[in-house]
Amino acid sequence: MRPLSIMELYSDTYYIKRIQAGDTASFACLLDRYSRPVYSLILKIVRNKEDTEELAQDVFVKVFKHLDKFKGDSSFSTWIFKIAYNTAISETRKKKYEYLAMEEDVLNNVSEEEVSERLGYDSPDEQTEKLDVALGQLSPDERAIILFFYMEEKSIEEIALITGLSVANVKTRLHRIRKKMFVLLKEMERVAL
């Protein structure tokens, strides 16, 4: 048996194999690696710290119980984000929050150039603050898609795997969500004047 390289030693696959072989203590390594990103994702979807803590724990219980179902068809991070996404979205559906609906005509009148130009105006701190307010007005599904793409830097294909949507549907929704964010930011500026 050849010795493991440093990359193999610290890979998700290495820890998964160890856990599946009975070394349950290795789960702590995956927990350390993914607890912050999973918590952050869930918080951005449900927007409630108490619920987020409970849901994050639920996610890791599910991951541990169903680790044998991870087949390596996607990256482990994609698989765990799918579990976190489904858990968070299920919670928001139970609570039945109200989210901003936007007329189709409003979105159709916004060009992609306007969106790209507007999202680069402010200083990073101002932009982050405004984006956070606008994100809060999106539905949990919309927030998740935009966060996966921009914050987690997931590909369209990975987002499709996580959300269960088709690649074409993810592209369409991402395009519409960007336009919606543009309209929300523009309205925030108008109100501030």
Secondary structure, DSSP 8 states (H G I E B T S, - for coil): -----HHHHTSHHHHHHHHHTT-GGGHHHHHHHHHHHHHHHHHHHH--HHHHHHHHHHHHHHHHHTGGG--SSS-HHHHHHHHHHHHHHHHHHHHT-------HHHHHT--HHHHHHHTTSS-HHHHHHHHHHHHHTS-HHHHHHHHHHHTS---HHHHHHHH---HHHHHHHHHHHHHHHHHHHHHHHHHH-
